[in-house]
């Protein structure tokens, strides 16, 4: 079993839809939770960064962390064609120090 | 502020050769992490350096090695290349201290093809 599970999709939605992306994890030592966006042939770009449980909002993006369920989510409101990319969840914590584990990434397509 | 730069951007090698990839972090960042990205395995952690010291490494064979210089620039080396080493190699930099480590900024990657 992988430490971090993420459905690779692809996920296709119409423009303006609310998108929900999720990851589950098995290691309760994870404390830092990140979401990255990666466009084709580019490096990942940090979107959201949260510590421990709770919600964090930034514009159209909301990140949620539920440590009791070992489940994290990223919501994208009013999705745009420019949001079409691969979204990767990532986690780190007291797992032997300074090591980030990434999910497989979910490929998102937003249709105009 | 300039971002993370990686050189070269593309590389073609043959089996058995060795390769060295370079990464220049964002100015002021002291932590550099290296990742391998493939369609089948996704993004996998190779190793992380802070102030010229390797603080952690992933589950890769000893053919994969790295180092960091006093100016925080980093190199990774792969010896005796295998076909399965074909991948996008990404480097990420961060401040490196505690929580600051987790805000990583990635470079564009080096795409290595092994023939």
Interface residues (C-beta under 8 A of the other chain):
Chain A: X32 X34 X36 X42 X43 X44 X45 X46 X49 X51 X88 X92 X96 X97 X98 X99 X100 X101 X102 X103 X104 X105
Chain B: X4 X31 X33 X35 X42 X43 X44 X45 X48 X50 X55 X56 X58 X90 X92 X96 X99 X101 X102 X103 X104 X105 X106 X107 X108 X109
